[in-house]
Amino acid sequence: MYYIVFAIVLVVMELLYFRLARAYRIIDKPNERSLHQEATIRGGGIIFPLALVLFFITTGEISYFFLTATLLLAIVGFIDDMINLSRMIRFGVQVIAMLLIFYDLNVFEHSWWIIILLLIITTGTVNAYNFMDGINGITSGYSLVILGSLFYINNNVTAFVDNDLLLVMMMALGVFSFFNFRTKAICFAGDVGSLTIGFAMIYLILKLIMASHNYVFVLLLAVYAVDSVLTIVHRLILKQNIFKAHRLHLYQVTISVTGIHHLSMTIVYMIVQIIVSGVVIYNLNDSQPKQYIISILLACVLGLIYVLIKRYFYKLLTNVV
């Protein structure tokens, strides 16, 4: 009964936000990074941090540090959805948010260089998650795959978090998907959504790694990671400013050349991540050295697939242009 009422409240909250967004013109207009052609409500992903707040109010079963960090990112993301904030402000808040969860997860017990390296990786990852949010359904769909994997691991391998928290996150993404995972999206996640969702995925995976002492779980983000990192490498080769908007992610180039339906592209990313996560979970009974070898091979295969497909389609794209 709790979940039914919770879901209904989330739907009502999302619909109320739509009215607010229309009234104050919180609209996503097509730009050089976009693949959509029409103005659409921006910030629909606000339902995700709101769901965490509602979960905290009704149960209290959530880390204060994680919730505070998420709300900081939500506030900055929402403001950025309305007016463009400076890059330094966004980055500063992201660093504070990461340090809060580092404290929560006892990361500060490690050497200083590990903390700095992890800070660079995590802030880079949350920004990559934000940049990957470019077509209908990809943020919610991909995140549901991650949460599904974490839910299985939490119940069958290593218990590391409250199951109810995972279910609430999946419920929030399900509500958002109803309005976003469609041919003509009613709303987009916006920075308030993509930043907080990406941050939550990082927090959960980092929490799992700390509990299990097994780093293979980073592959639960493998598809996004490979696309993001290799796209940055590609842009550096092209001598582009990697901080400016672009349309060079693999899915963007593929859609531009083939015209494949956005939702079909989203499903491809979801399926590939399901396969990778499935391999990781299947091999958890093996020794860690073997798991790491398989993980490296998986990453290499994904990288090779990226390079081959990207090279082929990018040549076609540049020839057309």
Stockholm file with secondary structure:
# STOCKHOLM 1.0

chainA/1-321         MYYIVFAIVLVVMELLYFRLARAYRIIDKPNERSLHQEATIRGGGIIFPLALVLFFITTGEISYFFLTATLLLAIVGFIDDMINLSRMIRFGVQVIAMLLIFYDLNVFEHSWWIIILLLIITTGTVNAYNFMDGINGITSGYSLVILGSLFYINNNVTAFVDNDLLLVMMMALGVFSFFNFRTKAICFAGDVGSLTIGFAMIYLILKLIMASHNYVFVLLLAVYAVDSVLTIVHRLILKQNIFKAHRLHLYQVTISVTGIHHLSMTIVYMIVQIIVSGVVIYNLNDSQPKQYIISILLACVLGLIYVLIKRYFYKLLTNVV
#=GR chainA/1-321 SS CHHHHHHHHHHHHHHHHHHHHHHTTCEECCCTTCCCCSCEECCGGGHHHHHHHHHHHHHCCSCHHHHHHHHHHHHHHHHHHHSCCCHHHHHHHHHHHHHHHHHHTTGGGSCHHHHHHHHHHHHHHHHHHHHTCCSTTHHHHHHHHHHHHHHHHHHHTCCCSCHHHHHHHHHHHHHHHHHHSSSSCSBCCHHHHHHHHHHHHHHHHHHHHHHHTCGGGGGGGHHHHHHHHHHHHHHHHTTCCTTSCCCCSHHHHHHHHHCCCHHHHHHHHHHHHHHHHHHHHHGGGSCHHHHHHHHHHHHHHHHHHHHHHHHHHHHHHHHHC
#=GC SS_cons         CHHHHHHHHHHHHHHHHHHHHHHTTCEECCCTTCCCCSCEECCGGGHHHHHHHHHHHHHCCSCHHHHHHHHHHHHHHHHHHHSCCCHHHHHHHHHHHHHHHHHHTTGGGSCHHHHHHHHHHHHHHHHHHHHTCCSTTHHHHHHHHHHHHHHHHHHHTCCCSCHHHHHHHHHHHHHHHHHHSSSSCSBCCHHHHHHHHHHHHHHHHHHHHHHHTCGGGGGGGHHHHHHHHHHHHHHHHTTCCTTSCCCCSHHHHHHHHHCCCHHHHHHHHHHHHHHHHHHHHHGGGSCHHHHHHHHHHHHHHHHHHHHHHHHHHHHHHHHHC
//
